[in-house]
Amino acid sequence: MAEIWIKNGYALIDGAVGRHDIYISGSLIAGIDAAPKGFQPEQTIDGTDRLVIPGLVNSHTHSYMAALRNIADDLPFMDWLLKGVQPVEDRMSGEDAYWGAMLAMAEMIRSGTTTFNDMQMHIHQTTRAAKEAGMRAVICRGLVGDKYDRDDVRIKEALEEMGDGKDCDRLTFLLGPHAPYSAGADYLRCVADLAKDKGMGIHIHLAESVAECENLKNEYGCTPIEYAEKAGCFDVPCIAAHCVQITDRDIEILKKHDVSVVTNPASNMKLGNGFAPVQKLLDAGVNVALGTDGAASNNSLNMFHEMNLLALIHKGTGRTPVSISAGETLKIATENGARAIGLSGITGRIAEGLKADLALLDITEPSMIPHNNLLSSLAYSANGSETDTVIIDGEIVMEGRQLKTIDMERVRFEIGKMCERLGIG
């Protein structure tokens, strides 16, 4: 059982930054400021010029889409999806998805993300990549259909993939009905019933675009949030990605069912969908987390970029500089994210007994100088490149900016070969 001592570093603990010693034993944070009895570190990390933060939690993404970065830019949402992304997705093999996921994980680790919530299309591949990269992941297979069939191949695949995680406690699984426009009411109801029977949660896209809302209103006379509620999606723990086009009544429904909303500012802006009403959601007591979405729509998986947008957008749109403070931003990107994906009490904070999922930032980088307010720097001036070392489950996966679990030369080669074959390189 490896033991690591992070000595005399700045650390973000309970919303405040101060000097702390952090002691890691095995996969856990074993002590803060006081070493556990018998602690004998195999490695000591000098934290003098480092800021230790909880590893960031990317609460909504599609890791395989890293291979589709920049292929369908500047298009309306449905054109982006149906004419730009889906035709390439349909030609991707499982091996393509694996290398896309490895590329995504390299980018996430290098910018301080230790945990991600993934909706994917190729079973086994995200699981395989996450095991090898050493990341913590919550995974679901995207489910689409009109009428439910017990022999539905996608649902069979989703349940089959869950067996891949039995030997790795960093991996958990959800059911992932894609969206109201791709999952019919009967299908959605049956997936929700299956989730209840299996004691599982749901990960779904909701109220992302105006067209989605207008179509549902015309066909069913309800909003996407009301549609999902009627289908039973909120009868189990539910993660609702986007929630851009929502009403006050929708917010009441989300709060009533303790649904976690994941806002994805860059993706929502790029696709012209607008902004989730994050301040109203927070004021109503809804748990709000932060995600990047996939690299096909963002086009980055950098949570620092997302935090910066989150902290600024709502000040601008709300015309108040006190909306979404730096402290709230960091909480949304860490603790709230862990709660959303069912890992509260496991990760998302620096606390004794929680998993040692940590990112160490180099505060000698120009973007972090001077050290007037290191908490503010995380939301407003850091860009992710300051991430020097990343620890996940007590294992060092990046040190001195060098990835230790991912062969980037091989990733670059495989992605290049794939893009050439798919005609997108």
matplotlib code that plots the C-alpha trace (Angstrom):
import matplotlib.pyplot as plt

x = [0.0, 1.8, 2.0, 2.6, 3.2, 2.4, 4.4, 3.7, 1.5, -1.4, -4.6, -8.3, -10.1, -13.7, -13.8, -10.6, -7.0, -4.3, -1.0, -1.5, 0.3, -1.7, -1.0, -2.1, -2.2, -3.3, -6.3, -7.3, -6.5, -5.3, -4.6, -4.5, -1.8, -1.2, 0.3, -1.5, 0.2, 3.1, 3.0, 6.1, 5.9, 7.4, 7.3, 7.3, 6.1, 7.3, 4.2, 5.9, 5.0, 1.9, -1.8, -3.6, -7.3, -9.9, -9.7, -12.2, -15.4, -16.5, -20.2, -21.2, -19.2, -18.8, -15.2, -15.0, -16.0, -12.5, -11.7, -14.4, -13.0, -13.6, -15.4, -18.8, -18.3, -20.5, -23.7, -27.2, -27.7, -29.7, -27.4, -24.4, -25.9, -27.6, -25.4, -22.0, -21.5, -23.8, -22.6, -19.0, -20.2, -21.9, -18.6, -16.6, -15.4, -15.1, -11.3, -11.8, -13.9, -11.2, -8.5, -10.9, -11.5, -7.8, -7.2, -10.0, -8.6, -5.1, -6.7, -8.7, -5.8, -3.5, -6.1, -6.8, -9.9, -9.9, -13.5, -15.9, -19.4, -19.6, -22.3, -20.8, -21.9, -19.4, -19.6, -16.4, -14.3, -14.6, -14.4, -11.2, -9.6, -10.5, -9.0, -5.8, -5.6, -6.4, -9.3, -12.5, -15.5, -19.3, -20.3, -23.5, -24.3, -26.5, -30.0, -32.3, -35.5, -39.2, -40.9, -39.3, -38.3, -36.8, -34.4, -33.2, -29.5, -28.5, -30.0, -28.4, -25.1, -25.6, -26.2, -23.4, -20.8, -21.6, -19.8, -16.6, -16.5, -16.7, -12.9, -12.4, -13.9, -13.1, -15.9, -19.7, -22.6, -25.9, -28.6, -28.5, -31.6, -30.2, -32.9, -36.7, -36.2, -34.4, -36.2, -40.0, -42.3, -42.8, -39.1, -38.2, -40.8, -39.4, -35.8, -36.9, -38.6, -35.5, -33.4, -35.7, -35.6, -31.8, -31.4, -29.6, -29.6, -30.3, -28.1, -30.1, -30.0, -32.9, -34.2, -31.0, -32.5, -35.5, -36.4, -36.5, -38.9, -41.1, -41.5, -42.4, -44.9, -46.5, -46.6, -47.2, -48.2, -45.4, -41.8, -38.9, -38.7, -42.4, -42.0, -39.2, -41.1, -44.2, -41.9, -40.6, -37.0, -37.0, -38.2, -34.6, -31.5, -31.2, -28.5, -30.1, -27.5, -28.1, -31.5, -31.1, -34.7, -36.5, -39.5, -40.0, -42.3, -39.6, -37.2, -39.8, -40.0, -36.2, -36.1, -39.0, -37.2, -33.7, -32.5, -29.0, -28.5, -25.2, -24.6, -22.2, -21.6, -19.1, -21.2, -24.4, -22.9, -21.2, -24.4, -26.4, -28.7, -28.2, -27.4, -29.0, -30.5, -27.8, -28.4, -32.2, -31.5, -29.1, -31.5, -34.2, -31.8, -31.2, -27.8, -25.9, -22.8, -20.5, -19.5, -17.7, -20.0, -18.1, -15.2, -17.3, -19.4, -17.2, -14.3, -12.3, -12.4, -10.7, -12.8, -10.8, -12.1, -15.6, -15.2, -14.1, -17.2, -19.5, -18.1, -18.4, -21.5, -24.0, -22.5, -23.0, -26.4, -27.7, -26.0, -24.7, -21.0, -21.9, -23.6, -21.7, -18.6, -15.2, -16.0, -19.3, -17.7, -15.1, -17.9, -20.0, -17.0, -16.0, -18.3, -21.6, -20.3, -19.5, -23.0, -24.6, -22.9, -23.5, -20.0, -20.6, -18.5, -16.1, -14.5, -15.0, -13.4, -10.1, -11.0, -9.7, -11.3, -12.1, -10.4, -7.1, -8.2, -6.1, -4.6, -1.5, -1.1, 2.2, 1.6, 4.9, 3.2, 2.5, -1.3, -1.1, 1.1, 0.8, -0.9, -3.4, -6.3, -5.6, -9.2, -10.2, -7.3, -8.8, -12.0, -10.7, -7.0, -6.0, -6.3, -5.5, -1.9, -0.8, -1.7, 1.6, 0.7, -2.5, -3.3, -6.3, -7.2, -3.9, -1.9, 0.2, -1.1, 0.8, 3.9, 5.8, 3.3, 4.3, 1.5, 2.4, -0.5, -1.1, 1.3, 0.6, 2.8, 0.7, -2.5, -1.5, -0.5, -3.8, -6.0, -4.2, -4.7, -8.4, -9.1, -7.5, -9.6, -12.8, -12.1, -12.0, -8.3]
y = [0.0, 3.1, 6.1, 9.7, 12.9, 16.2, 18.5, 22.2, 22.9, 25.3, 23.3, 24.1, 22.5, 23.3, 26.4, 28.0, 28.0, 27.5, 25.7, 22.0, 18.7, 15.9, 12.2, 9.6, 5.9, 3.5, 5.0, 7.3, 10.6, 9.3, 12.5, 16.3, 18.2, 15.2, 12.0, 8.8, 6.5, 4.5, 6.6, 6.0, 7.8, 6.1, 9.5, 13.0, 15.8, 19.3, 21.4, 24.8, 26.1, 24.0, 24.4, 21.2, 21.0, 18.2, 16.6, 18.2, 16.3, 16.5, 15.6, 15.3, 14.3, 11.8, 10.8, 9.0, 12.3, 13.6, 12.0, 14.2, 17.5, 20.4, 18.3, 20.1, 23.6, 26.6, 24.6, 24.8, 22.2, 19.6, 20.0, 19.6, 16.4, 14.8, 15.9, 16.5, 14.1, 11.1, 10.1, 9.9, 8.2, 5.5, 4.7, 4.5, 1.1, 0.1, 0.5, 4.0, 4.8, 3.4, 5.7, 8.7, 7.9, 7.7, 11.0, 12.5, 11.1, 12.5, 16.0, 15.7, 14.5, 17.2, 19.9, 18.5, 16.3, 13.1, 11.9, 12.0, 11.0, 9.5, 8.7, 6.5, 4.4, 1.6, -0.8, -1.8, 0.9, 3.7, 1.1, -0.4, 3.1, 4.3, 1.2, 1.7, 5.5, 5.2, 7.6, 7.4, 7.2, 6.8, 5.3, 4.7, 3.4, 5.9, 4.4, 5.4, 3.9, 4.3, 1.2, -0.8, -4.4, -6.7, -7.9, -4.4, -4.8, -1.5, -2.3, -5.7, -4.0, -1.6, -4.3, -6.4, -3.6, -3.3, -6.6, -4.9, -2.8, -5.6, -5.8, -2.0, 0.1, 3.4, 2.5, 2.7, 2.6, 4.3, 3.8, 6.5, 7.2, 9.8, 12.5, 13.0, 13.5, 10.1, 8.1, 7.6, 7.9, 4.1, 3.4, 6.0, 4.7, 1.1, 2.3, 4.2, 1.1, -1.0, 1.5, 1.3, -2.5, -2.5, 0.2, 2.4, 6.1, 7.8, 10.1, 12.0, 15.1, 17.5, 20.8, 21.5, 23.4, 25.5, 23.1, 20.2, 22.1, 23.3, 19.8, 18.2, 21.0, 20.5, 16.7, 16.1, 19.4, 19.5, 20.6, 18.1, 18.2, 17.4, 14.6, 13.0, 13.3, 11.6, 8.8, 8.1, 9.3, 11.2, 8.3, 7.2, 9.4, 11.4, 13.5, 16.0, 17.5, 21.0, 22.2, 25.4, 26.0, 25.5, 27.2, 28.1, 25.1, 22.9, 24.1, 23.2, 19.7, 19.3, 20.4, 18.2, 15.1, 16.1, 15.9, 17.1, 19.5, 19.6, 22.9, 22.9, 26.5, 26.2, 23.6, 25.4, 28.6, 27.1, 25.4, 28.6, 27.1, 29.7, 29.4, 27.3, 29.6, 28.5, 31.2, 30.4, 26.7, 27.3, 29.7, 27.0, 24.5, 22.4, 20.6, 22.1, 20.4, 21.3, 19.4, 20.0, 17.9, 16.1, 17.6, 17.5, 20.3, 22.1, 21.6, 21.3, 18.9, 21.5, 22.1, 25.3, 26.8, 25.7, 27.1, 30.5, 30.6, 29.6, 32.3, 35.0, 34.2, 34.6, 37.8, 39.2, 37.8, 38.6, 42.0, 41.4, 40.8, 38.8, 35.9, 32.6, 33.4, 31.8, 29.6, 28.5, 27.8, 25.4, 23.7, 23.2, 21.7, 19.3, 18.6, 19.2, 17.1, 14.2, 14.4, 14.5, 11.3, 9.4, 9.7, 12.1, 11.0, 9.3, 12.1, 15.8, 17.2, 17.1, 15.4, 12.5, 9.2, 10.3, 9.0, 10.6, 12.3, 15.4, 17.9, 19.9, 23.2, 25.0, 28.5, 29.8, 29.9, 33.5, 33.0, 32.3, 35.3, 37.1, 35.0, 37.6, 35.2, 31.6, 30.6, 33.4, 32.4, 29.0, 30.5, 33.6, 33.3, 29.6, 27.9, 24.3, 24.3, 25.0, 21.4, 19.7, 16.5, 14.4, 11.7, 9.4, 6.7, 7.3, 6.6, 9.3, 9.4, 12.5, 14.0, 17.0, 17.4, 13.9, 11.4, 8.1, 5.9, 7.0, 6.7, 10.0, 9.1, 6.0, 7.9, 10.5, 7.8, 5.9, 9.0, 10.2, 6.8, 6.7, 10.2, 9.4, 6.3, 8.1, 11.0, 13.7, 14.3]
z = [0.0, -1.3, 1.0, -0.3, 1.7, 0.0, 2.2, 3.0, 0.0, -0.4, -0.4, -1.1, 1.8, 2.7, 0.4, 1.8, 0.7, 3.3, 3.9, 4.7, 4.7, 3.1, 3.8, 1.3, 2.2, -0.5, -2.3, 0.5, 2.1, 5.4, 7.2, 6.9, 8.8, 11.2, 9.9, 10.7, 13.1, 11.5, 8.3, 6.3, 2.9, -0.1, -1.9, -0.6, -2.9, -2.1, -2.1, -1.4, -4.9, -5.5, -4.9, -4.2, -5.3, -5.4, -8.7, -11.0, -11.9, -15.5, -15.0, -18.6, -21.6, -24.5, -24.4, -27.7, -29.4, -28.8, -32.2, -33.8, -32.6, -35.1, -37.8, -37.7, -36.5, -37.1, -37.9, -36.4, -33.7, -35.7, -38.7, -36.4, -35.0, -38.0, -40.9, -39.1, -36.2, -36.6, -40.1, -38.7, -35.5, -37.6, -39.3, -36.1, -34.8, -31.2, -31.6, -32.9, -29.8, -27.6, -29.0, -28.9, -25.2, -24.5, -26.2, -24.1, -20.9, -21.7, -22.1, -19.0, -16.8, -18.1, -17.1, -13.6, -14.1, -12.2, -12.6, -15.6, -16.4, -19.8, -22.3, -25.1, -28.1, -28.1, -25.1, -23.4, -24.9, -22.3, -19.6, -21.1, -21.6, -18.1, -16.5, -18.4, -17.9, -14.2, -14.2, -12.1, -14.4, -14.4, -17.7, -19.6, -23.1, -25.0, -25.5, -28.3, -29.6, -30.1, -28.7, -25.9, -26.8, -24.2, -26.8, -27.5, -28.4, -26.9, -23.5, -23.7, -24.4, -21.5, -19.0, -20.5, -20.1, -16.4, -15.9, -17.1, -14.0, -11.4, -11.0, -10.8, -8.0, -9.9, -12.3, -11.9, -14.3, -15.2, -17.8, -20.4, -22.5, -24.9, -25.1, -25.5, -29.3, -29.6, -27.0, -27.4, -24.4, -24.2, -24.5, -21.9, -19.5, -19.8, -19.4, -16.2, -14.9, -15.7, -13.8, -10.8, -10.9, -11.1, -8.4, -10.9, -11.9, -15.2, -17.3, -20.0, -22.2, -21.5, -22.7, -24.7, -27.7, -28.6, -31.4, -28.9, -26.6, -29.4, -31.0, -27.6, -26.9, -30.3, -30.0, -26.3, -24.9, -22.3, -21.7, -21.9, -18.0, -17.7, -20.4, -18.4, -15.2, -16.7, -18.0, -14.6, -15.2, -12.0, -9.9, -9.7, -9.2, -12.4, -14.0, -16.5, -18.9, -20.2, -19.0, -21.0, -22.1, -18.8, -17.1, -13.5, -13.2, -14.6, -11.9, -9.3, -10.7, -10.8, -7.1, -6.1, -7.5, -6.4, -10.1, -10.6, -13.5, -15.4, -17.2, -20.2, -21.0, -24.0, -25.8, -25.3, -26.6, -29.6, -30.7, -30.2, -27.6, -24.9, -21.2, -18.4, -15.7, -13.2, -10.6, -10.5, -10.2, -7.3, -5.6, -5.8, -4.1, -7.2, -7.3, -10.3, -11.6, -14.5, -17.7, -21.0, -23.2, -25.9, -27.9, -31.1, -29.6, -27.2, -28.6, -25.4, -22.4, -20.2, -17.0, -16.2, -19.4, -18.4, -14.9, -16.3, -18.5, -15.7, -13.4, -16.1, -18.2, -15.4, -14.2, -17.7, -18.5, -15.0, -15.0, -11.5, -10.6, -7.5, -9.4, -9.2, -7.1, -7.4, -4.4, -5.9, -9.2, -7.6, -5.6, -8.7, -10.5, -7.6, -4.7, -6.6, -9.5, -7.1, -5.7, -9.1, -10.3, -7.0, -5.6, -2.8, 0.2, -2.2, -4.1, -4.9, -1.7, 0.2, 3.4, 5.5, 4.5, 0.9, -2.2, -3.0, -6.2, -6.4, -8.8, -8.0, -9.7, -10.2, -8.7, -10.2, -13.6, -14.8, -14.7, -10.9, -9.9, -7.6, -5.0, -3.9, -3.9, -5.0, -4.9, -7.3, -9.6, -10.1, -11.5, -13.3, -14.3, -14.4, -17.7, -16.8, -18.1, -14.5, -13.6, -12.8, -11.0, -10.8, -8.3, -8.8, -6.3, -4.6, -7.8, -9.5, -13.1, -14.1, -12.6, -13.8, -16.7, -17.9, -18.3, -16.6, -17.7, -21.3, -24.3, -26.1, -29.0, -29.7, -29.2, -31.7, -34.2, -33.8, -34.0, -37.1, -38.8, -37.8, -39.0, -42.4, -42.7, -41.7, -44.1, -41.4, -41.0]

ax = plt.figure().add_subplot(projection="3d")
ax.plot(x, y, z, "-o")
ax.set_aspect("equal")
plt.show()
